[in-house]
């Protein structure tokens, strides 16, 4: 399967002008619980995508931020154009990384890189992403689609039973402990998404001003 996007960006993330979405509750505790269940529901759908028997090749160009970065990290193989930019900016708007992108970076690049990227929100270019193992190949933008199709074609030309077995075996090793960590992620995301810091962070980002976080 080939995962790609049209236009200048792979995915620039969520709409920061809409903090909190439509999730409400009769109390702060109920609203947090509904966020938690909603994020768990999303995790289940992401898991179905990540566990497809067919290998997924992601072709990334331009901005690959937040949720877009997390989506790309669910692919089995990632190649990028030389203009690709990757980041997890969530802590800068007062929320935890909610779809497991930080966990997948820790799996693929190590805990240190996961913490650096998730705790700072720092952006990295395609060459850095390749150097730390998040991206497997970097090409000129004009070569991206053809290269992605070539990789997908090579995989598709191999024995289906063997390909699926290899993917399952590697994922079973690489994702050991991931389910438990994602549950912790869902709770952390629910607590931060319902915080006053998140409301301030979203408003500051939309208003293009520095956020004034108070830790509440």
N, C-alpha and C positions, 0 to 999 in steps of 0.2 A: 504494500500500500504506500502511495506517495502522499505526503502531507505538505501542502504548499499554499501560498496566498498570492493574490494578484495585487498590483500596486506597489507603492514605495516601501511599505512596512509589512512584516510578517504578522505582527499583532502588537499594538501599542498599549494593551492593558485595558482596565476598566474605565468607566466614565467617572472621573473624580468629582463631578458636579452633583452627583446623586448619592450622598452618604447614607448608609442605612437601608437603602432600597425600600421595599414595601413590607418588611418584616416588623410587626408590632407585637405588643403583649400587654396584658392587664397590669403587669408589674415588671420591674427591671429583671427579676429572676425568670419570669416566663419569656420575656423577649430574648434573653440570653439563651434559654433552653431551645427556643425555636431556631435561633441562629445555629446552635450546635447541631440540631437535627437536620437543618437545611444544608449545612456544610458536609455532614456525613452522607447525605443523599447525593451531593455533588461528587464526593469521593467515590461512592459506589459506581457512578457513571464513568468517572475517570478510570477506575480500575477495570471496567469492562473494555475501555479503549486500550489501556496498557496491556491487557491480557489477550488481545486478539491473537488467534493462532498465526495469522500472517504477520511477518515482520513489517514494521512501519519505518519508512525513510522520510525524515523531515528536511525540507529545503528552505533555508531561512535567509531572508534579505531584509535590510533596513532594521527598524526598531523591533526588538523582540523583548518586551518588557512585562513585568508582573505576570499576570495570568498567561500572556502569550509565551513567555519564557517557560513557565511551568508546563504548558501544553507541549512545547517543543521537547522538553526534557522527558516526556512520556514516550517519545519515539525511540525505536531501537537504535537507529543510526541517524546522526545529524550532520548535514553539510551546510556550509554557509557561504554567502557572497562576502566579498572583502569589505562591504559597507555595513555589515550586520553589527548591531549594538545590543548587548544583553545586560539586563539588570533586574533586580528584585527590589523595587522602591518602597515596599509596604511600610517598613518601620518609620519612614519619613512622613507618613500620613497617619501614624498612630495605631497601626494594626499589625498583627502577626501574619507571616506568610501562611496562606490558608489552604493551598492545594498541594502541599508537599514538595514544592520546588527546592526548598533549602535541603530537605532530606535527600532528594535525588542528586543534588550537587555534592553533598557529603559522600554519597555512595560512589559517584563517578570521579570526583576531583579531590575528595578528602574533606574532613571536618573544618580544617583551617580556612580553605577557600569558601566553604559554605557559610561560615561565620563572617568572613570578611565581606562577602557580597550581601548577605541578608542583614547584617547588623549596620552596615554603612549605607546600603542602597547604591553603592558605587557602580557605574557603568563600565563594562569592559568591551573591547573591540573583538573582532572575529579572530585575530591572530592570538590574542590572549586566551580566548575560549578554546582554541585548538591546542594551545600549549598545555593547558591544565586538564585536557581530556573531555571537556564538555562537548566539543565539536570534533568530528573525525577528519574533516577536510575543509579547506577554505579555497575558494576559486573566485575568479573574476565574475562579476554579476551576470555577464552575458553567457557564461558557461554553466551557470547554476542548474537550470532546468535539465539540460542535456546530461549533465553529470549525475543528477539525481535519478533520472530515468535509466541511465546506464547501470547504476548500482542496483536499482529495483529489478532491472532486467536480468542481471547476473544472479540475483537471489531467486527470481522466478524460474530461471532455467535449471535450478538444482532440484533434487528430489524432494517433493512436498513433505513427505513423512519425516525425512531427516531434518529439513529446515525447521519444521514445527518442534521437533524434539529438542534440537539444539537451543532454540529460543526459550523453551520451557525450562530446560536445565540451567541455562545461564541466569534466567530471571529468578529461579528458585534459590540460587546461591546469592545473587546480588541483592534481592529484596527481603532476605531473612530479617525479621523484626520490623519490616516496614508497616504492616497493618497496625501494630500496637503504637508505633510512632505517629501514624496518621490520626489515630483516635485522640492522642494528646494534642496534635496539631489542631483538630477540630475544636477542642475545648479552648485552647489558647486563642484561636481566631474568634470564637464566639464571645469570649470575655473582652477582647480588645475592640472588636467591632461595635460593641454596645457601650464603650467607654466614652467619657467626655473628651479624652484626648483624640479619639478617632473623629469625633464631630469637628473638633478644632483643626485637625490635620487635613481633612477633606476640604473644609472651608478655606483654609490657608492656601492649599494647593490650587483650588479653583480661582481664588482671588490673587494668585501669584504674589503671595507675601510670606514671610517667615512664620512658622507655626510657634505658638507659645504653649508648650505642653506643661501640664501640672501634675501628671502622674495619677489621674483619677478618671 
